[in-house]
Amino acid sequence: MASNRKRIETPSSSPGELVRLDSVSMDEDDEILPDFEAEVDGRRVWVTAVLERTAVVEPAPGEPKVLVNRRRLMVNPLHLRVRHMASKEAARRGREAARQLRMQEHSSAA
C-alpha cells in the first residue's frame, strides 16, 4: 500500500537515526506539522509547534512550554509529517478577488 506522506530529505542518515531539525530539507512551500517526539540535550520532549527558526516544546506533561532553537532539536525524520502550504501570492490573489467581489455586490445594491 503506497503512502501519500511527502518524503523529507535529510543528510545521509540511517532509518531511525536522529538528525537536527534545521538540517531537514523541504520545499519552500512546505511546513512541518507539530505533535511529534524529539530530543533536546538528550532529554525527550514533545514538539507542539514548529516555527521558522525555533520550535515550541513541552518537556513533560503539565510542565510549561519552552521555545527551543531548531539546531538543538534532534528528530527522527521518519516521524515528521509535512503539509504543502498555499503560496503567499495565491493567498493574496484570493483575498484581492474576494475584496473586489464584495465591492461589486456593494455597488450593485446601492
BASEKOL-495489 format. One record per residue: z, y, x of N, C-alpha, C in turn. Coordinates in steps of 0.001 Angstrom, whole numbers, plus 500000, padded with zeros to 6 digits. Atoms other than C-alpha are relative to their C-alpha. Example, Ala and Ser with C-alpha at 12.3 -4.5 7.8 and 13.67 -1.06 7.14 Angstrom:
500000498810500890507800495500512300500000501200500900/499940498810499180507140498940513670500730501090499230/
END
This chain:
500000498821500848500000500000500000500000501241500893/500131498807499166498943503314501518501000501064499566/499054498921500279501389506195501779499235501315499965/500655498698500047500367509718500806500810501044500761/499198499084499199503009511230503110499168500514501150/500771499396498922501479513643505590500555499551501348/499585500462498677501571512405509191500412501196500837/499486498946499138503627514524511562499733499605501438/500292500269498598502518514799515171501203500381500848/498887499731499102505232514547517817499573499679501419/500322500348498620505155514477521594500353498533500218/499906501447499806504748510818522631501416499448499859/498685500572500251507791509225521044499833498639499351/500007501322500613508587505689520027500520500118498578/499473499969501353509241504912516368501522499931500030/498542499971500061512860505749515591500645500851501076/499448499162498939513274507934518690500208501416499479/499710498638500430514898511325518139499252500993500878/500696498928499292512929514437519083500557501336499505/499556498666500426513729518149518943499161500449498808/500721499562501191512824519621515582498928501025500346/501013498994499654510992522513517245498800499404500720/501154500626499346508699520012519039499095499277499004/500817500639501030507392518569515760498884500961499625/501120499104500286503902519999515263499390499679498634/500591500118501328502346520614511873498912501057499849/500965498959500324499547522612510317500745501283499658/499385498703500272500225526308509837500515500112498565/499628499884501408500408525934506047500899498860499520/499084501073500367502896523041506114501435500456500210/498582499730499802506646523169505756500773498691499915/499149501185500030509341520586506429500958500161498830/499097499979501145511258519742503277501419499666500460/498614500238499587515080519752503512500522498639499540/499274501207500392517609516974502899499616498794500844/500168501131499094517413514715505932501107500041501043/498957500124498987519789513487508611499469500421501358/500369499574498652519762514928512121501237499932500885/498878499929499067521943515284515205499993501354500696/499810498773499237523327518423516828501090499702501020/499038500287498928525062517956520192500643498625499832/499521501364500147525389514225519457500764499718498719/499260500154501261527047514793516064499020499949498831/500877500111501171525379513669512824500273501126499014/499914498923500995524648516429510325498960499736498921/500963500073501091522766516811507047499286501342499920/500782498765500023519947519394507004499707500366498550/500184499553501387519907521406503766498888501037499842/501113499044500055517225523976504668499387500107501389/500708499823498731514578524414507366499296501347499935/500575498665499941513658527967508292499032500076501180/501014499860498951511174529378510817500513499575501376/499456500328498679513396529142513929501343499283499942/498683500596500149516623527723512527500017499013498834/499802500906501129517966525164510084501441500160499529/498656499968500560520976525144507775500473498556499935/499485501367499976523123522063508346501404499959499419/498661500265500503526210520608506706500594498936500929/499443500952499038528346518974509434500604498759499339/499418501114500759530209516796506898500145500472498560/499859499584501404530530516750503094501238500878499812/498904499071500267532641519701501994500241501023501087/499832499016498926532524521498505355499010501142499786/500924498871500140530938524964505490498676499732500717/501325500160499387527229525047506243499883500928501196/500140499281498736526146526264509669498519500186500292/501367499732499568522951527859510984499835499504501430/500215500598498682521540525937513982498560500262500428/501340499814499463518577526731516215499265498667499981/500796501232500099515762524185515750499893499262501330/500047500669498688515789523469519528501175499047500178/498800500837499860519299521961519200500016498829499022/500004500999501066518406519773516218499110498825500378/500739501225499656517356516197517030499752499217498715/500374500674501246515471514357514278499126498784500290/500953501105499967513628511130513649498787500486499206/501153499432500704510125512410512786499503499127498851/500428500882501090509502509365510583500772500278498710/499184499698501181512231510610508211499691501374499400/500326498662500495510709514075507745498945499931498904/500996499857501063508838514996504585499388501388500134/500715498740499816506204517729504730499230500333498737/500758499539501162504663519807501967499024501074500465/501014498992499700501456521800502197500235501198499085/499760498776500776502109525385501096498677500677499682/501169499165500302499589527555499343500004501145501005/500045498932499011498394530137501805500470501318499382/499523498698500476499859533621501555498871500793499366/501155499266500540496378535010500948499663499517498590/500286500539501332495806532685497980501049500475499004/498929499515500878499171533684496519499790501480499667/500244498574500229498318537372496962498856500199499005/501132499890500928494963536887495207500430499640498578/499519500398501317496719535131492319500832501093499347/499187498898500549499229537966491900499118501172499589/500911498888500310496433540547492005499199499712498733/500747500372501202494405538663489375500888500101498764/499072499915501134497463538411487114500282501459499648/499753498572500242498132542161487528498821500639499278/501188499438500645494539543030486597499880499522498559/500045500531501361494708540770483541500997500723499099/498991499253500787497914542477482365499502501406499707/500492498647500203496278545879482851498888500012498940/501064500096501009493218544794480799500592499807498600/499368500252501289495423543459477985500702501249499498/499288498794500381497478546642478002499022501085499537/500966498966500366494403548933477878499244499660498715/500692500369501235492732546917475091500907500097498795/499061499883501106495895547054472965500213501471499634/499771498576500261496021550858473237498909500630499189/
END
